[in-house]
Amino acid sequence: MRYFRVLLGLGLVVTFAGAGEVLTETEETVRDAEVVSVSAKEIVYKVGGKEITKKTGEIRKLDLRDVDRIGTDKKYSQIDLTDGTTLLATEWAIKLNAQEKVNFLELKLLSGPAVKLPIDTVNGILNNASDDKDRNDWRNRVINTRGKEALVFKRVVMRKEKSGKEVEVIDPDTGKAQTTTFNLPATLGNADEKGETLEAAIVLDDKKDEAQQKNFKQKELHGIIYKHTLPPKSPAVICKVVDTFGNAVMASKIEKNKDGGVTVTTPSGASMDFELKQLSQIDYSRGRFDYLSALVEKLQTTITPNELDQIDKLKPENKWYVYPDRSLREGSPIKLGGTSYRSGLTLLPDVELEYDLGGNYRQFDATIGIDDETKAEGEASLEIWGDNRKLDTVKLNFRTTKNEKGEAISPTRQPQKLSLTIKDVEKLKLVFKAKDPLSGLSISVSLGDARVSR
């Protein structure tokens, strides 16, 4: 059996057991490597008895053991923190600290550890994360609701028969009742001390000027979205730690605890303990470059509804404008010029994304165009701004024409690779505008592998 000895902060050595891999920054995969030590400056590992030393900047990831597959019958919730950490929990409750009059969150992770978090570290809670469709919807919903608070509900779709009786609408593909998920904008208040209810001020009718205070049972909510953001002076991420159940923790600090495991602290200040056998992966790439789709904690979304949407009284919260890591087609990756991208963004007009980079990155890269498998028609432009300076504009023009026989001819979709210097830029802004209202209803833009590098 091979052992992994990973040197952590303060000179402490922690030992991991199992077979593993080292992925270098040049995409070289070293299999069956025995990791000897990891420090802030270098990583030492053995292959075939030969000891190799690499600078930390040359290593992208250490794989210690596989992530366990969660059983389909396992019920769990998903908690998103302001620093990008994602936690999967079997139990959770928002409780009131009666003495300090502030809320806090208690939860138990799928992998076992009990965690207690200040509520201002929490970005959102999805009550039932066991369903793939609910998780996909949730990610889009949180990104598109950035900067606002909301309670999220899930209801069975009903229809009224001629007799006046209401019955469930059945999905012909699944044979199950159809459901709809919707946001209820709210100002979130205090929980009770037992963690059973949550107070919120809501507007039940658009015509009413005053919000109504109501208590909601936490376990009956589909989800909760906060508008908390990560403080600008929070410590930087040094790595991402993944446990054997898929909890992904952004770590600003790792140290050995008194029980022989590790204590991981996130930039938001959340702290949690793990046994060594619960750790699956330590990923260092997060410290050197970040995909925009993963920088939810640094994102502010602004939406300007299309004129035609306004006429139809379609509210921004009822339409997705940002699709992370996918095209407009459900479950399909971004595909530009025949190349598929696992990471990226797809945007609808008219949306503005502002990332608080804090001057910590040097370069922005992306492949930009209209997805190969997405229907499109019209003209639009994507502007990239660094603070108050426009860095570049990518124009999109996709209009179907006809040949002499009257047959439709679609133009080519040639993507454009973009690389921009963003040294010292505090705010990176992406602004996607349609040329006219009709274009706004029928065109989109995809950014494959959109990322910022240090």
C-alpha positions as CSV (number, residue, x, y, z in Angstrom):
1,M,0.0,0.0,0.0
2,R,1.4,3.4,-1.0
3,Y,1.2,6.3,1.4
4,F,0.8,10.0,0.7
5,R,2.5,12.3,3.1
6,V,1.3,15.9,2.5
7,L,3.1,18.6,4.3
8,L,0.6,21.2,5.4
9,G,0.8,24.6,7.0
10,L,3.0,25.2,10.1
11,G,5.3,22.3,9.1
12,L,2.8,19.6,10.0
13,V,3.0,16.3,8.1
14,V,-0.2,14.4,7.4
15,T,-0.2,10.9,5.9
16,F,-2.7,9.6,3.3
17,A,-3.1,6.0,2.4
18,G,-4.0,4.7,-1.1
19,A,-3.0,4.8,-4.8
20,G,-2.9,8.2,-6.4
21,E,-2.0,10.5,-9.3
22,V,-0.2,13.8,-9.8
23,L,-1.4,16.1,-12.6
24,T,1.2,18.6,-13.7
25,E,0.5,22.1,-15.1
26,T,1.6,20.8,-18.6
27,E,-1.2,18.2,-18.6
28,E,1.2,15.3,-17.8
29,T,-0.5,12.7,-15.7
30,V,1.9,10.7,-13.3
31,R,0.1,7.5,-12.2
32,D,1.0,5.3,-9.2
33,A,3.0,8.2,-7.7
34,E,3.9,8.1,-4.1
35,V,3.6,11.7,-2.8
36,V,6.3,12.3,-0.2
37,S,5.7,15.9,0.7
38,V,3.9,19.1,-0.3
39,S,5.0,22.6,0.8
40,A,4.2,26.1,-0.2
41,K,7.2,26.0,-2.6
42,E,7.5,22.4,-3.8
43,I,6.0,19.0,-4.1
44,V,8.1,15.8,-3.8
45,Y,6.9,12.4,-5.1
46,K,8.4,9.0,-6.1
47,V,7.8,7.0,-9.3
48,G,9.4,3.6,-9.5
49,G,11.6,4.4,-6.5
50,K,12.9,7.6,-8.1
51,E,12.3,10.8,-6.2
52,I,11.2,13.8,-8.2
53,T,10.9,17.4,-7.0
54,K,8.6,19.9,-8.7
55,K,7.8,23.5,-7.9
56,T,4.3,24.0,-6.6
57,G,3.4,26.1,-9.7
58,E,4.2,23.0,-11.8
59,I,1.5,20.8,-10.2
60,R,-2.1,21.3,-10.8
61,K,-3.8,18.5,-8.7
62,L,-3.2,15.6,-6.3
63,D,-5.8,12.7,-6.4
64,L,-5.7,10.8,-3.2
65,R,-8.8,8.5,-3.5
66,D,-12.1,8.3,-5.4
67,V,-15.2,10.2,-4.5
68,D,-17.9,7.8,-3.4
69,R,-21.0,7.5,-5.5
70,I,-24.1,8.7,-3.6
71,G,-26.9,6.2,-3.6
72,T,-30.1,7.2,-5.5
73,D,-32.1,6.7,-2.3
74,K,-29.9,9.0,-0.3
75,K,-31.6,12.3,0.6
76,Y,-29.4,15.4,1.0
77,S,-29.3,19.2,0.7
78,Q,-26.8,21.5,-0.9
79,I,-25.4,24.5,0.9
80,D,-23.4,27.1,-1.2
81,L,-21.1,29.5,0.6
82,T,-20.0,33.0,-0.5
83,D,-16.5,31.8,-1.3
84,G,-17.5,29.1,-3.8
85,T,-17.6,26.2,-1.3
86,T,-20.3,23.6,-1.9
87,L,-21.4,21.4,1.0
88,L,-23.8,18.4,0.8
89,A,-25.6,17.8,4.1
90,T,-28.0,15.1,5.5
91,E,-29.3,17.7,8.0
92,W,-29.4,21.5,8.3
93,A,-31.2,24.1,10.3
94,I,-31.0,27.9,10.5
95,K,-31.1,28.9,14.2
96,L,-31.2,32.1,16.1
97,N,-28.5,32.9,18.7
98,A,-30.9,34.5,21.2
99,Q,-28.1,36.3,23.0
100,E,-26.6,38.0,20.0
101,K,-29.8,38.1,17.9
102,V,-28.1,36.7,14.8
103,N,-28.8,33.6,12.8
104,F,-26.3,30.7,12.3
105,L,-26.5,27.5,10.2
106,E,-26.0,24.1,11.7
107,L,-25.5,21.1,9.3
108,K,-24.1,17.6,9.1
109,L,-22.1,16.7,6.0
110,L,-22.8,13.5,4.1
111,S,-19.3,12.4,5.0
112,G,-20.0,12.8,8.7
113,P,-18.5,16.1,10.1
114,A,-20.9,18.4,11.9
115,V,-20.4,22.1,10.9
116,K,-21.6,25.4,12.4
117,L,-21.5,28.4,10.2
118,P,-22.2,32.2,10.5
119,I,-25.2,32.9,8.3
120,D,-23.4,35.6,6.4
121,T,-21.1,33.0,4.9
122,V,-24.1,31.3,3.2
123,N,-25.1,32.1,-0.3
124,G,-27.9,29.6,-0.8
125,I,-29.6,26.4,0.5
126,L,-31.2,23.8,-1.8
127,N,-33.4,21.6,0.4
128,N,-33.5,18.6,-1.9
129,A,-30.4,18.2,-4.0
130,S,-30.9,14.5,-4.7
131,D,-32.6,15.2,-8.0
132,D,-30.3,16.1,-11.0
133,K,-32.9,18.5,-12.5
134,D,-33.3,20.3,-9.3
135,R,-29.5,20.8,-8.9
136,N,-29.2,22.1,-12.5
137,D,-32.1,24.4,-12.0
138,W,-30.6,25.6,-8.7
139,R,-27.3,26.6,-10.1
140,N,-28.9,28.7,-12.8
141,R,-31.4,30.1,-10.3
142,V,-28.7,31.2,-7.8
143,I,-26.6,32.9,-10.5
144,N,-29.6,34.7,-12.1
145,T,-30.8,35.9,-8.6
146,R,-27.4,37.3,-7.5
147,G,-27.8,40.5,-5.4
148,K,-31.3,39.6,-4.3
149,E,-32.9,37.5,-1.6
150,A,-35.6,35.0,-2.2
151,L,-37.5,32.0,-0.9
152,V,-37.8,29.3,-3.5
153,F,-40.9,27.1,-3.7
154,K,-41.7,24.0,-5.8
155,R,-45.3,23.2,-6.5
156,V,-47.2,20.5,-8.4
157,V,-48.8,21.9,-11.6
158,M,-52.6,21.7,-11.4
159,R,-55.3,22.0,-14.1
160,K,-59.1,22.5,-13.7
161,E,-61.4,20.0,-15.4
162,K,-64.8,20.9,-16.9
163,S,-66.4,19.8,-13.6
164,G,-64.4,22.5,-11.8
165,K,-62.2,19.9,-10.0
166,E,-58.5,20.5,-9.9
167,V,-56.2,17.6,-10.9
168,E,-52.5,17.1,-11.2
169,V,-50.9,17.5,-14.6
170,I,-49.0,14.3,-15.5
171,D,-45.8,14.4,-17.5
172,P,-46.2,12.0,-20.4
173,D,-42.5,11.1,-20.4
174,T,-42.1,10.2,-16.7
175,G,-45.6,9.4,-15.7
176,K,-45.2,11.6,-12.7
177,A,-46.9,14.9,-11.7
178,Q,-45.4,17.9,-13.3
179,T,-43.9,20.5,-11.0
180,T,-42.9,24.2,-11.3
181,T,-40.2,26.0,-9.3
182,F,-40.4,29.7,-8.6
183,N,-38.8,32.5,-6.6
184,L,-40.7,34.6,-4.1
185,P,-38.6,37.8,-3.6
186,A,-38.2,38.5,0.1
187,T,-36.2,40.2,2.8
188,L,-35.0,37.4,5.0
189,G,-35.2,37.8,8.7
190,N,-34.6,35.8,11.9
191,A,-35.1,32.1,12.4
192,D,-36.4,30.7,15.7
193,E,-34.0,29.2,18.3
194,K,-35.0,25.6,17.4
195,G,-34.4,26.0,13.7
196,E,-37.9,25.3,12.6
197,T,-39.1,28.5,11.0
198,L,-37.7,31.5,9.2
199,E,-39.2,35.0,9.1
200,A,-39.4,36.9,5.8
201,A,-40.9,40.1,4.5
202,I,-42.7,39.4,1.2
203,V,-44.9,41.3,-1.3
204,L,-47.8,39.0,-2.1
205,D,-49.3,41.4,-4.6
206,D,-47.4,43.7,-6.9
207,K,-50.1,46.4,-6.3
208,K,-49.4,46.5,-2.5
209,D,-46.8,48.9,-1.2
210,E,-46.1,47.3,2.1
211,A,-44.4,44.0,2.6
212,Q,-46.0,41.4,4.8
213,Q,-44.1,39.6,7.6
214,K,-44.6,35.9,7.5
215,N,-43.0,32.8,9.2
216,F,-42.2,29.9,6.9
217,K,-41.3,26.3,7.9
218,Q,-37.7,25.8,6.8
219,K,-38.2,22.1,5.8
220,E,-41.1,23.0,3.5
221,L,-39.1,25.4,1.4
222,H,-37.5,24.2,-1.8
223,G,-34.6,26.6,-1.2
224,I,-33.3,29.9,0.3
225,I,-31.2,32.4,-1.6
226,Y,-29.2,35.1,0.3
227,K,-27.5,38.2,-1.1
228,H,-24.4,37.8,1.1
229,T,-21.1,38.5,-0.6
230,L,-17.5,37.6,0.2
231,P,-15.7,40.6,1.9
232,P,-13.1,42.2,-0.4
233,K,-10.3,41.7,2.1
234,S,-10.9,37.9,2.6
235,P,-7.9,35.7,2.4
236,A,-7.0,34.1,-0.9
237,V,-7.8,30.5,-1.9
238,I,-4.7,28.3,-1.8
239,C,-6.4,25.1,-3.0
240,K,-9.7,23.3,-3.3
241,V,-10.2,20.3,-1.0
242,V,-12.7,17.6,-2.0
243,D,-13.9,14.9,0.3
244,T,-15.1,11.4,-0.5
245,F,-18.7,12.5,-0.8
246,G,-18.0,15.4,-3.2
247,N,-18.0,18.3,-0.7
248,A,-15.9,20.9,-2.5
249,V,-14.2,23.3,0.0
250,M,-12.3,26.4,-1.0
251,A,-9.4,26.5,1.4
252,S,-7.5,29.5,2.5
253,K,-5.9,27.6,5.4
254,I,-5.3,23.9,6.2
255,E,-3.9,22.7,9.5
256,K,-3.7,19.5,11.5
257,N,-6.3,19.2,14.3
258,K,-6.1,17.6,17.7
259,D,-7.9,14.4,16.5
260,G,-5.3,13.7,13.9
261,G,-7.3,14.9,10.9
262,V,-7.3,18.4,9.3
263,T,-9.1,21.6,9.9
264,V,-10.0,23.4,6.7
265,T,-10.8,27.2,6.8
266,T,-12.4,28.9,3.9
267,P,-12.0,32.6,2.8
268,S,-15.4,33.4,4.2
269,G,-14.2,32.2,7.6
270,A,-16.1,28.9,7.8
271,S,-14.2,26.2,9.4
272,M,-14.7,22.4,9.3
273,D,-12.9,19.2,10.4
274,F,-12.2,16.2,8.3
275,E,-10.7,12.8,9.0
276,L,-7.8,11.9,6.7
277,K,-9.8,9.0,5.2
278,Q,-12.5,11.4,4.2
279,L,-10.3,13.4,1.8
280,S,-10.3,12.6,-1.9
281,Q,-8.5,15.4,-3.7
282,I,-6.4,18.6,-3.2
283,D,-6.6,20.8,-6.3
284,Y,-4.1,23.7,-6.6
285,S,-5.3,25.0,-10.0
286,R,-7.9,27.3,-8.3
287,G,-5.1,29.5,-7.0
288,R,-3.6,30.1,-10.5
289,F,-6.6,30.4,-12.8
290,D,-10.4,30.4,-12.3
291,Y,-13.2,29.7,-14.7
292,L,-15.8,32.5,-14.6
293,S,-18.6,30.0,-14.2
294,A,-17.0,29.0,-10.9
295,L,-16.6,32.6,-9.6
296,V,-20.2,32.8,-8.3
297,E,-19.0,34.4,-5.1
298,K,-17.5,37.3,-7.0
299,L,-20.4,37.8,-9.4
300,Q,-23.0,40.6,-9.6
301,T,-25.7,40.1,-12.3
302,T,-27.7,43.0,-13.7
303,I,-30.6,42.3,-16.2
304,T,-32.4,44.8,-18.4
305,P,-35.6,43.1,-19.7
306,N,-36.1,43.1,-23.5
307,E,-38.8,45.6,-24.7
308,L,-40.9,42.7,-25.9
309,D,-40.6,40.8,-22.6
310,Q,-41.8,44.0,-20.8
311,I,-44.8,44.1,-23.1
312,D,-45.5,40.5,-22.2
313,K,-44.9,41.4,-18.5
314,L,-42.3,38.7,-18.3
315,K,-40.3,39.3,-15.1
316,P,-36.5,38.8,-15.1
317,E,-36.7,36.1,-12.4
318,N,-38.9,34.0,-14.7
319,K,-36.3,33.8,-17.4
320,W,-32.7,32.5,-17.3
321,Y,-30.1,34.9,-18.7
322,V,-27.0,33.0,-17.6
323,Y,-26.2,29.3,-18.2
324,P,-23.0,28.1,-16.6
325,D,-21.0,25.3,-18.2
326,R,-23.7,24.5,-20.8
327,S,-25.5,25.6,-23.9
328,L,-29.1,26.5,-24.1
329,R,-29.9,22.9,-24.8
330,E,-30.6,21.1,-21.5
331,G,-27.7,19.0,-20.4
332,S,-25.5,19.8,-23.4
333,P,-22.0,21.2,-23.2
334,I,-20.9,24.4,-25.0
335,K,-19.8,23.5,-28.6
336,L,-18.0,26.1,-30.7
337,G,-16.5,25.4,-34.1
338,G,-16.8,21.7,-33.5
339,T,-15.0,21.8,-30.1
340,S,-16.8,21.0,-26.9
341,Y,-16.0,23.0,-23.7
342,R,-16.8,21.6,-20.2
343,S,-16.4,25.0,-18.6
344,G,-17.9,28.3,-19.8
345,L,-20.9,30.6,-20.0
346,T,-23.9,31.0,-22.3
347,L,-25.6,34.4,-22.1
348,L,-28.9,35.9,-23.3
349,P,-29.4,39.6,-24.0
350,D,-29.5,41.9,-22.2
351,V,-27.4,40.8,-19.2
352,E,-24.4,42.4,-17.5
353,L,-22.0,40.3,-15.4
354,E,-19.6,42.1,-13.1
355,Y,-16.8,40.1,-11.4
356,D,-15.0,41.6,-8.3
357,L,-11.5,40.4,-9.1
358,G,-9.8,42.8,-6.7
359,G,-6.8,43.3,-9.1
360,N,-5.6,39.8,-8.5
361,Y,-5.5,38.5,-12.1
362,R,-3.4,39.3,-15.2
363,Q,-5.3,37.8,-18.1
364,F,-8.8,37.0,-19.5
365,D,-9.2,34.2,-22.0
366,A,-12.2,32.8,-23.8
367,T,-13.4,31.3,-27.1
368,I,-16.5,33.3,-28.1
369,G,-19.3,32.6,-30.5
370,I,-22.7,31.2,-31.1
371,D,-23.1,27.5,-30.0
372,D,-23.0,25.1,-32.9
373,E,-26.2,23.4,-31.9
374,T,-28.2,26.4,-30.7
375,K,-30.8,28.1,-33.0
376,A,-29.9,31.8,-33.5
377,E,-31.0,34.7,-35.6
378,G,-30.1,38.4,-35.3
379,E,-27.3,40.7,-34.2
380,A,-25.7,41.4,-30.9
381,S,-22.4,42.4,-29.3
382,L,-20.4,41.3,-26.3
383,E,-18.4,44.0,-24.5
384,I,-15.6,43.3,-22.1
385,W,-14.8,46.0,-19.6
386,G,-11.9,46.4,-17.2
387,D,-13.0,48.8,-14.5
388,N,-14.3,51.9,-16.5
389,R,-12.3,51.0,-19.7
390,K,-13.7,49.0,-22.6
391,L,-11.2,46.3,-23.4
392,D,-12.8,44.8,-26.5
393,T,-16.1,44.2,-28.3
394,V,-17.1,40.9,-30.1
395,K,-19.8,41.4,-32.6
396,L,-22.2,38.6,-33.5
397,N,-24.2,38.6,-36.8
398,F,-26.2,35.5,-37.6
399,R,-28.9,36.0,-40.2
400,T,-30.3,33.2,-42.4
401,T,-30.4,34.1,-46.2
402,K,-31.9,32.3,-49.2
403,N,-30.3,31.1,-52.4
404,E,-31.7,31.3,-55.9
405,K,-33.9,28.3,-55.3
406,G,-35.4,29.9,-52.1
407,E,-33.5,27.4,-49.9
408,A,-32.4,28.7,-46.5
409,I,-28.6,29.2,-46.1
410,S,-27.2,29.5,-42.6
411,P,-24.0,31.5,-42.2
412,T,-20.9,29.9,-40.7
413,R,-20.4,30.1,-37.0
414,Q,-16.7,30.9,-36.7
415,P,-15.8,31.4,-33.0
416,Q,-13.3,34.0,-32.0
417,K,-10.5,33.4,-29.5
418,L,-9.9,36.3,-27.2
419,S,-7.0,37.0,-24.8
420,L,-6.9,40.3,-22.9
421,T,-4.6,41.7,-20.3
422,I,-6.5,42.6,-17.1
423,K,-3.6,43.3,-14.8
424,D,-4.7,45.4,-11.7
425,V,-8.4,45.3,-12.9
426,E,-10.7,45.5,-9.9
427,K,-14.0,44.9,-11.8
428,L,-14.3,42.8,-14.9
429,K,-17.6,43.3,-16.7
430,L,-19.2,41.4,-19.5
431,V,-22.1,43.2,-21.2
432,F,-24.2,41.3,-23.8
433,K,-26.5,43.6,-25.9
434,A,-28.9,42.8,-28.7
435,K,-29.0,45.2,-31.6
436,D,-32.8,45.2,-31.6
437,P,-35.7,43.6,-29.6
438,L,-36.3,40.8,-32.1
439,S,-32.6,39.8,-31.9
440,G,-32.9,39.9,-28.2
441,L,-35.4,37.0,-28.4
442,S,-33.5,34.8,-30.8
443,I,-29.7,35.1,-30.2
444,S,-27.2,34.1,-27.6
445,V,-23.5,34.0,-27.0
446,S,-21.3,31.3,-25.6
447,L,-17.9,31.7,-24.0
448,G,-15.9,28.4,-24.0
449,D,-13.3,28.0,-21.3
450,A,-13.9,31.6,-20.1
451,R,-11.3,32.1,-17.4
452,V,-9.0,34.6,-15.6
453,S,-5.4,33.8,-14.8
454,R,-3.0,35.2,-12.2
